[in-house]
Amino acid sequence: MADPITISRHDDCPAAEAGIVDAGLGNANDAAAPLHEVRPISCFARLPSGEVIGGAVGRTWGACCELQQLWVSPPHRRRGLGARLIGEFEAHARARGCAQFYLETFSFQAPSLYRALGYVTAYEHAVYPHGIVKYVMVKAAPGTTPSTASP
């Protein structure tokens, strides 16, 4: 008897099918871990007009904080605003009890900024085209040690 299951290939990501996969994975993850404890966290830089010119966006879970996005508007770059945003982001996370910080960044983004702010490379993935490297970087709050061990 032949297997009645078919597998289709796509050069895009159909929204309906992707939604089914996302929901299924979400349900499986929720059953395995207390992901309801994950909380969003963010900091934004604004001009006096209220216009957002930069931001740091991420999430916290227990003592861990992940910086998922850092962006500064091009006219305001290289003036210390990214470092200020990260500092405020980390302070906000420490107020929630976070002691471990982590992020992913590409070589064409801001690894040197993160290194200057105390992040160390836990993993380097040098497989991308054009010599691009992805870094997983970690940092511990003062008085703690970065954790890179797997459970």
C-alpha positions as CSV (number, residue, x, y, z in Angstrom):
1,M,0.0,0.0,0.0
2,A,1.4,3.4,-1.0
3,D,1.8,6.2,1.4
4,P,-1.1,8.7,0.8
5,I,0.9,11.6,2.2
6,T,2.3,14.1,-0.3
7,I,4.9,16.8,0.3
8,S,4.7,20.0,-1.8
9,R,7.6,22.4,-2.4
10,H,7.3,26.2,-2.6
11,D,9.6,29.0,-3.6
12,D,7.7,31.2,-1.2
13,C,6.0,30.7,2.2
14,P,2.2,30.4,1.8
15,A,0.6,32.3,4.7
16,A,-2.1,29.7,5.4
17,E,0.3,26.8,5.6
18,A,2.9,28.8,7.5
19,G,0.2,29.8,10.0
20,I,-0.7,26.1,10.6
21,V,3.0,25.2,11.2
22,D,3.4,28.2,13.5
23,A,0.3,27.4,15.6
24,G,1.3,23.7,15.8
25,L,4.8,24.5,16.9
26,G,3.5,27.1,19.4
27,N,1.1,24.5,20.9
28,A,3.9,21.9,21.2
29,N,6.2,24.5,22.8
30,D,3.5,25.6,25.2
31,A,3.0,22.1,26.3
32,A,6.7,21.5,26.9
33,A,7.7,24.8,28.7
34,P,6.2,27.7,30.6
35,L,6.5,30.1,27.6
36,H,3.7,32.2,29.0
37,E,6.4,33.6,31.3
38,V,8.3,35.1,28.3
39,R,7.7,38.9,28.4
40,P,8.5,41.5,25.7
41,I,10.8,44.4,26.6
42,S,11.9,47.4,24.7
43,C,13.4,50.9,24.8
44,F,13.1,53.6,22.2
45,A,14.9,56.8,21.4
46,R,12.7,59.7,20.4
47,L,13.2,63.3,19.1
48,P,11.4,66.1,21.0
49,S,8.7,65.7,18.3
50,G,8.1,62.1,19.4
51,E,9.6,60.6,16.2
52,V,11.3,57.3,16.9
53,I,14.9,57.4,15.8
54,G,16.1,54.1,17.4
55,G,15.1,51.2,19.4
56,A,16.1,48.0,21.3
57,V,13.5,45.2,21.2
58,G,13.6,41.8,22.9
59,R,12.2,39.5,25.5
60,T,12.9,38.2,29.0
61,W,12.3,34.8,30.5
62,G,13.4,34.2,34.0
63,A,17.0,35.5,34.5
64,C,17.6,35.6,30.7
65,C,17.2,38.5,28.4
66,E,17.4,38.3,24.6
67,L,18.1,41.5,22.5
68,Q,16.3,40.6,19.2
69,Q,16.6,43.9,17.4
70,L,18.7,47.1,17.6
71,W,18.2,49.9,15.2
72,V,19.3,53.5,15.0
73,S,18.2,55.9,12.2
74,P,21.2,56.5,9.8
75,P,21.5,60.3,10.6
76,H,21.9,59.4,14.3
77,R,24.4,56.6,14.1
78,R,27.9,56.7,15.4
79,R,26.9,59.2,18.2
80,G,26.6,56.7,21.1
81,L,22.8,56.3,20.7
82,G,23.0,52.5,20.1
83,A,25.1,52.1,23.3
84,R,22.7,54.2,25.3
85,L,19.8,52.1,24.0
86,I,21.5,48.9,25.0
87,G,22.4,50.3,28.4
88,E,18.8,51.3,29.1
89,F,17.5,48.0,27.7
90,E,19.9,46.0,30.0
91,A,19.0,48.1,33.0
92,H,15.3,47.6,32.4
93,A,16.0,43.8,32.1
94,R,18.1,43.8,35.3
95,A,15.2,45.4,37.1
96,R,13.2,42.4,36.1
97,G,15.8,40.1,37.6
98,C,17.8,39.3,34.5
99,A,21.5,38.4,34.8
100,Q,22.2,36.8,31.5
101,F,22.0,38.6,28.1
102,Y,22.3,37.2,24.7
103,L,21.8,38.2,21.0
104,E,22.5,37.2,17.5
105,T,24.2,39.6,15.0
106,F,25.7,39.3,11.6
107,S,29.2,40.6,10.8
108,F,27.8,43.4,8.7
109,Q,25.7,44.6,11.7
110,A,27.1,45.6,15.1
111,P,29.4,42.9,16.6
112,S,32.1,45.4,17.4
113,L,29.6,47.6,19.3
114,Y,28.4,44.6,21.3
115,R,32.0,43.6,22.1
116,A,32.8,47.1,23.3
117,L,29.8,46.8,25.6
118,G,31.1,43.5,27.2
119,Y,29.4,40.9,25.0
120,V,31.6,37.9,24.1
121,T,31.1,35.5,21.2
122,A,29.7,32.2,22.3
123,Y,29.3,30.8,18.8
124,E,30.5,31.9,15.3
125,H,28.6,30.5,12.3
126,A,30.8,31.3,9.2
127,V,28.8,29.6,6.5
128,Y,27.0,32.5,4.8
129,P,27.8,33.8,1.3
130,H,30.0,36.8,0.7
131,G,32.1,36.0,3.9
132,I,29.2,37.0,6.2
133,V,29.4,35.5,9.7
134,K,26.6,35.2,12.3
135,Y,27.6,35.6,15.9
136,V,25.8,34.4,19.0
137,M,27.0,36.7,21.8
138,V,26.5,36.6,25.5
139,K,27.0,38.9,28.5
140,A,26.5,38.5,32.2
141,A,25.3,41.2,34.5
142,P,28.0,42.6,36.8
143,G,28.9,40.0,39.5
144,T,27.8,37.0,37.4
145,T,29.4,34.8,34.8
146,P,28.0,34.3,31.3
147,S,26.3,31.0,30.8
148,T,27.0,29.2,27.5
149,A,26.3,25.7,28.7
150,S,23.4,23.8,27.2
151,P,20.9,22.2,29.6
